[in-house]
Structure formats: structure tokens, C-alpha cells
Amino acid sequence: MELREMRAFVVVLEEGSLSGAARRLHVSQPALSQQVSGLERQLGLQLLVRTSTGVQATEAGMTLLTEARAVLARYDQAVAAVTRHTGAGDSVLRLGVPLELPAHLLTGPLAALAESYPATRVQALHMSTAAQIAALRVDELDVGLVREHPIGPDLDATLVLEERLGVLLAADHATRLAGPDGVRLDALVGLDWVGFPRSGSPTWYDEVTAILRGHGLDLGLVAPEGQELIAPVKLAAVIAGGAFALAPPNWQQPVPESLAWVPLAGGPLVRRTWAAWPASSRRRDLGHLVAALEDRAPEQAGE
């Protein structure tokens, strides 16, 4: 049984409901319900009685509640004792963030971090995947959100987001090319791809271009090396005509009326984001943030 499972169980009973506990823990209610059910399966016991008005502990649940509170109190005491030896510099958590990251990915985890570690100040830095991985390896970044899994034993990583990409098209192209399930990649033959430079994320670039070429598409307007493809440039290139750009369904930028976002039929392009950090790190606040991002991952998959 993990500490976060114990803490979640205690919060559920303190709040008296799964919905209240989910809000306090900054996770989705289905994810929390699955976590509690998994705990019951793990122990082979019913811990909660679920009613229309909330939840109550069974006799076994009350025993676990008492023991879990004791374990968590001892754990928090130990962490507090060790934290007294932590240097002042550890209060800044340097976080790498790529372009086009959905804002809601970080909202809950950062709120949970602020609640549990109020002394930690997060410094967010916009960086490409390649730049983040390089910075992690020279201790210029504490945790990064990257578009490819880093290779090597010096960095740990966990998947936190999957996005099925669609396309931005001129509205008349979208009307002509899209079917009931979206637009097929091979229907875009003759249009240029408004692409990002390979240097920013080589593995992801190679995956995208292999899929596009496999459907007969021209790479077209790839951004020059060293320049990131920011949203205004992407929109301007598509508006100019004869081009398409890739974008997630929850893209943060407003789409002009002259353009349309259309899903790709069959979902052939899935953009993944990993949280990556030095394997040697022992920072509790970093571990707390990563755990919160992992808790959000099942919810993100359905968005």
C-alpha cells in the first residue's frame, strides 16, 4: 500500500464523499474512485459503504483510518525533520514547458504542490524538448515536460498526456475534404505541412514526418532550424493558403473564422508528453508534483 493511497483514503473519510475528496486532492472523481476500489481489491476487504449522501467506513475501514493516520503523521514528522537540512536553494523548482501545452494539465498539480509545499516557488521556462533534456543533464532544470521519452539511466520519466492531433485548414478546404469522421491524411496531398524544426524534438519530428510521408504528403513549410513554430506563425501560414498545420483539439489559441480545426480520421498522430527529471533527485516537492501529474494522466486521456 502506497502513502498516497493511504492519504487519499483518509481524505475521503474526512470529507465524507468522493466528490469532496476529489476537489481537495485536485484529482478527478472517477480516478479517486478507482484508487479506493483498487485499495479494497488489494486488501480483499470492503472499506467503504457508498450511499446516495456520501460514504461511511466499514469496521475494517475504521481500523485502516486509524492506522493510516498514524503512519502519515509519522511520515510527515520524518519529512519535516529531514527538510530542516535542506538548502535554501531547494525552494525553487525549475519546470520546463513546451509550446502548445494545455493549461489544464498543470492547473491541478501546481495547486496541489502549493498546498503541500507552500515554500516551493515554481519557475516555469518555455523550452523545446531537446533544450529541456540538455538542461536536465547539467542541473539547469529540475523537471521537464517533454515530447519524447529521454534515453539513458540518468533521467527518469513518466507519461502524463496523450493528444490525438487534428489539422488546421482553410474553411473551404475543411468543407471539401472532411468526412463524418474527420479528414484522412491522404486527402491532404497537395497541401504543404506547416512543420516545426527537427532540432526541437528529433524523435517526435521523425515520427510525424514518417507518418506524413507514408500517406504521400509533402513536408512543405518546415520552420528553420533553431526557430520554434509559435501559434501566430502557424495560423498565418495556413491562412495564406495551400497549407495545413497540426493542432490538438483543445488548442489554446482562438481559431479565426477563415480557418477550421478538423480531427484526423483514425487518429494516426498521437502527441505524447512525459514528465522527466534527474534519476538522482531526492526532492520531495518534485516527487509530489510528478505524482499529481500521474494522477491526472487517466483523466487527460479522456479529454
PyMOL commands that set and color helices and strands:
alter all, ss='L'
color gray80, all
select helices_A, chain A and resi 3-15+18-25+29-43+59-83+88-91+104-116+129-137+171-177+185-188+198-200+202-214+231-239+284-301
alter helices_A, ss='H'
color red, helices_A
select strands_A, chain A and resi 48-51+54-57+92-97+121-126+143-146+155-164+166-170+192-193+243-247+259-263+270-278
alter strands_A, ss='S'
color yellow, strands_A
deselect
rebuild
show_as cartoon
